[in-house]
């Protein structure tokens, strides 16, 4: 039993895969959090730009 535990503890097969999965999950999580934080402010900028364009269009057509 101790021999199995020692071999299991020393075996590093798959460790790189686990590292990549953890790093990829961290990057995806950060991207989702960043998008969530920026979505509201982006909507405000888009709405302000649309309002300005519509105002300018009304000014230019009259």
C-alpha positions in Angstrom: 0.0 0.0 0.0 2.8 2.5 0.9 4.5 1.6 -2.4 1.4 2.5 -4.3 1.0 5.8 -2.5 4.7 6.7 -3.1 4.4 5.9 -6.8 1.1 7.9 -7.0 2.7 10.9 -5.3 5.7 10.9 -7.5 3.8 10.4 -10.8 3.6 13.6 -12.7 1.7 12.4 -15.8 -1.2 14.7 -16.5 0.1 17.5 -14.3 0.7 19.7 -17.4 -2.8 19.1 -18.6 -4.2 20.1 -15.2 -2.1 23.3 -15.3 -3.4 24.2 -18.7 -7.0 23.6 -17.7 -6.6 25.8 -14.6 -4.9 28.6 -16.5 -7.5 28.4 -19.3 -10.4 28.6 -16.8 -8.7 31.5 -15.1 -8.4 33.4 -18.4 -12.0 32.7 -19.4 -13.2 33.8 -15.9 -11.2 37.0 -16.1 -12.7 37.7 -19.6 -16.2 37.1 -18.4 -15.7 39.4 -15.4 -14.1 42.1 -17.6 -17.0 42.0 -20.0 -19.5 42.2 -17.2 -17.8 45.2 -15.8 -17.6 47.0 -19.1 -21.0 46.1 -20.5 -22.9 48.8 -18.6 -20.5 51.6 -19.4 -20.4 50.6 -23.1 -24.1 50.7 -23.4 -24.1 54.3 -22.0 -21.5 55.4 -24.5 -23.4 53.8 -27.4 -26.6 55.5 -26.3 -24.9 58.9 -26.0 -23.3 58.5 -29.4 -26.6 57.5 -31.0 -28.3 60.5 -29.5 -25.6 62.8 -30.8 -25.8 61.4 -34.3 -29.5 61.7 -34.3 -29.3 65.3 -33.1 -26.7 66.1 -35.7 -28.8 64.5 -38.4 -31.8 66.6 -37.4 -29.7 69.8 -37.5 -28.2 69.0 -40.9 -31.5 68.1 -42.6 -33.3 71.3 -41.4 
